[in-house]
């Protein structure tokens, strides 16, 4: 068969390939980017599903509006208001996870050869998605406070990109949190350069002690004109359930209209049943309690992972402990002759029945081979302690 030329720009996810090695009995995995299913509010989701099927099953089992199930759009509007962002229900569309929102942005905005700036490192699936539409991806360096805005501004001036993609709060894989000062500067730069900024925010509600600064969307009211150059992708996958596949896209009207048109071609609409379940769940007001349990659990696991990494690997590894989210981003230092190549170290770790993801796939270009990502979300404290001990043995 002769496949589409666009497939030449992408390859199978290195992370998905790694998962093929995780079938060994007894392996402890820090590789996945999944929430812990033990923390899902199964009872609340069951109650919500039962209610929508009992009260008015016809509409939720029927075809629906591409823009989304109206009660859910209203619920998301209220949910965003609780986070300081003013969004009318008709100012968003419901998507099949935030991944579809990103795909719709790629379809509507990117032509072959367009330049796109992303954090380096960033979410692998977004690199692949935008490359599929022909984007030339440019990496902007980050530190513990998120993207380096001075360098980002210089890259925008040099390349005049079609858009900039950022994960400001507890990014995947970096775990970094963009500072308030940098967030405001990015909005100002977007207005001045007329550059679309895409804010992806799947992890912002998974903070440990203090909430992150307001989202770019919430801050846009303080920067005149910035809302015209801002798209926001949200999701219930990390805070409620990824199996529901409920996300949303908030964007300027022209972009939102074209994204809706492209969604019609893609899946007609996100499942009405899962949308209605999510909408009903929001009315139960169970999410704050469920989130509190998730935050406390992840905070404890992150604390234990930080302590054990320091104890078991010492100066062979360097990292900034995350303040939220699901990931540690670390670098092999090579101290005292210890490993410096994360890919080689990953193979040695598999032999010790522990897995993580080497950092190289998270870079669009010029990967840092010393980096690696560890997820603490799905491993309990005992597995974290044992798994990090095994990593120490693999050095």
Number of C-alpha atoms within 10 A of each C-alpha: 3 4 7 7 9 12 13 11 15 15 10 8 12 14 18 11 10 16 15 9 12 17 8 12 7 10 18 22 22 23 24 21 19 15 23 17 13 9 16 19 19 13 9 21 21 12 14 22 20 14 16 20 16 10 8 10 14 11 14 18 15 10 13 16 15 19 26 24 24 18 15 25 23 17 19 26 19 18 15 17 14 10 14 15 19 17 20 15 19 15 17 26 28 31 29 21 23 24 21 22 27 26 20 24 24 21 18 18 18 21 15 13 13 19 21 22 24 25 26 23 27 25 22 18 15 18 23 20 21 26 25 21 22 22 24 19 22 21 21 24 16 19 13 18 17 23 27 16 19 12 13 21 16 12 16 22 12 9 13 17 21 19 25 25 20 23 28 30 31 29 28 24 26 32 26 27 23 25 17 16 11 17 21 19 15 20 25 18 19 23 20 11 14 17 20 22 25 23 23 26 20 24 23 24 20 25 23 20 11 9 13 20 17 19 23 27 26 17 18 22 14 14 14 11 16 25 23 19 20 23 25 23 25 24 26 20 19 21 22 24 21 18 10 19 21 26 24 25 29 24 25 16 13 9 18 22 17 16 24 25 16 18 24 14 10 11 12 17 21 26 23 19 19 23 26 25 25 25 22 22 23 19 12 12 11 13 16 11 10 16 20 14 15 24 19 15 18 26 23 15 24 26 15 19 23 18 15 19 23 17 13 18 19 13 15 20 21 16 17 15 18 23 23 27 31 29 27 26 25 22 21 21 17 14 12 8 9 16 18 19 20 24 19 13 22 20 17 17 23 20 14 19 19 27 29 25 26 28 26 22 21 27 22 23 13 9 15 18 18 21 24 28 25 23 27 31 24 23 18 15 18 10 19 26 18 14 25 26 18 20 22 19 13 20 15
